[in-house]
Structure formats: structure tokens, C-alpha cells
Amino acid sequence: MGLTDETRGLHQQIRGLYGIADAGGHANDPEEIAISLLEGGCRLIQLRCKGWAEDDIVRVGVRVGRRCSDAGAMFILNDHAHLVRSVGAQGVHVGQLDVDTVTARSLMPAGSILGRSTHSLDHIDAALQDADYLAFGPIWATTNTDRDKGSRGLDELAAVRERVPSHTPLVAIGGITADRLPALLTHGVDAWAVIGTIRDAEDRVKATRSLLHP
């Protein structure tokens, strides 16, 4: 897929800590999580509000989008491609059971970025057809999924990196902690997505800083 200059610039921002402001867990306040992520230095944020009404997603998304814009951070919306324009996001991230990438792209402004979750080598080739970046995992076991997806491990991550072209950002996700980050970085990932390690931390700003590039 050819890249416009605008989309190429967005690709270059899929780097480092990919903080997910998630409405799950005991916190249930993605805006507060986004604030902590930004304060801690994260500049790539996804808003993930599984099960929320669209009006509520837009209400919170607009505020998170403004905060990201003020901080110079990329803002990605989970699942709802048709709301990307409304919340001022730069793109969307979709899972294997969400809308297909062709449809998702048709619902967003031109030049928006599109990410796709993958969970096996079988998913990779299809995702590469129309996704701008791929997320792969869970690398380690996690409870922050809508269904049990097991874990893939670092060896399978290495195999995925070999299949994904170097110009396509690869995001690792699932069970990532500060202690595990050094091992993860030896496998060629461009970014690492984190939910629970930050969302559930007593000090989210400190947790964010611990997961920035060592």
C-alpha cells in the first residue's frame, strides 16, 4: 500500500510506549488514565471504551483528543472508525472481530492511520493488505482482553517481525511490564502497548515513566 506524506508521518509516531487509556478494570476513568500517560511522557495514546455508548465515547474522546493535541501526542480510537472525525483522533485500531480494515478506512478522513490486532502468524498477511501498523500478542498472559487469547511468547514475536516489513510498525501487546521491556526490545518491535501495568498502578505517572524507552 502506498503511503501519502501525511500517513508516512503518522507511521513515524508509532514508536515507543503505546499507552492505552482503558475504561475497564477498577478505575473505569480513561480520561484520568490519559492524563497520567501524558504527564508521564507517553506520546502515543489509544482510547479504549469497550461496551460504552457512542455518545459517552465522543464526550470523553473529545476531551482526551484535546489533551493529546496540546501535548503533541498521537491519539488513536479503539474500534469506532466512524467516530474518528468526531473525537479528533488521528486514526483507529481494530481487532480481529471488529469491522474489516477496508470498511474502517472508508469511514475515516483521508490520511487517517489504521492499526490491526493480530494473534497468530495466520493473521499477518491479511492484516498487511490494508493496515498501517500491526499489533501482535498477547506476548505474555493478560486479563485485559474480551476473551482468553493465551500467550504467544517472544519466539513467535520474532517470527512475526521477520514476516512484517521493516517499514510497517509492529506493536507488541500483552503482559508487558518494565522488567520485561528489555527482553522485548531485542525482538525488533517498534512500540509496546500497555494497559493494566499503568491503569492499575498506584502511581500511574511513575508507571508510565518506567515503561518509556530505557
Secondary structure, 3 states (H helix, E strand, C coil): CCCCHHHHHHHCCCCEEEEEEECCCCCCCHHHHHHHHHHHCCCEEEEECCCCCHHHHHHHHHHHHHHHHHHCCEEEEECCHHHHHHHCCCEEEECCCCCCHHHHHHCCCCCCEEEEEECCHHHHHHHHCCCCEEEECCCCCCCCCCCCCCCCHHHHHHHHHHHCCCCCCEEEECCCCCCCHHHHHCCCCCEEEECHHHHCCCCHHHHHHHCCCC
